[in-house]
Amino acid sequence: MTMREYEERFRSLTPSLHQTFVATQGPDRARRRGRRFWVALALVGVMTMTCKVALHHTQIETSNASQIWQPGIR
């Protein structure tokens, strides 16, 4: 038995997991564009939440300070 016959005899008929993933994925460029879109969307979401929290925190501090420093309130 030659090496080639031996290899063909034990070669798997089903594709490997890696081959399956590579076949189902689209072009690399499209994946990068999609990934950039989701990263940008996540960044916008994080920035929006940060601004909302900062604004809320500033409003609480401003209202507390105005209550403390008003002369008629004790």
WOVENCOR-V869717 format. One line per field, one symbol per residue. ss: DSSP state (2 for helix, 1 for strand, 0 for the rest). phi: phi as a letter, one per 40 degrees, with the letter a starting at -180 (. if undefined). psi: psi as a letter, one per 20 degrees, with the letter a starting at -180 (. if undefined). A space follows every 50 residues. Layout:
ss = ???
phi = ???
psi = ???
//
This chain:
ss = 00222222220000002222222200022222222222222222222222 222222222222222222200000
phi = .ccccccccbcccccccccccccccccccccccccccccccccccccccc cccccccccccccccccccccccb
psi = prhghgghhjpphqqrgghgghhiqaqhghggggggghgggggggghghg gggggggghghghghhhgjphip.
//
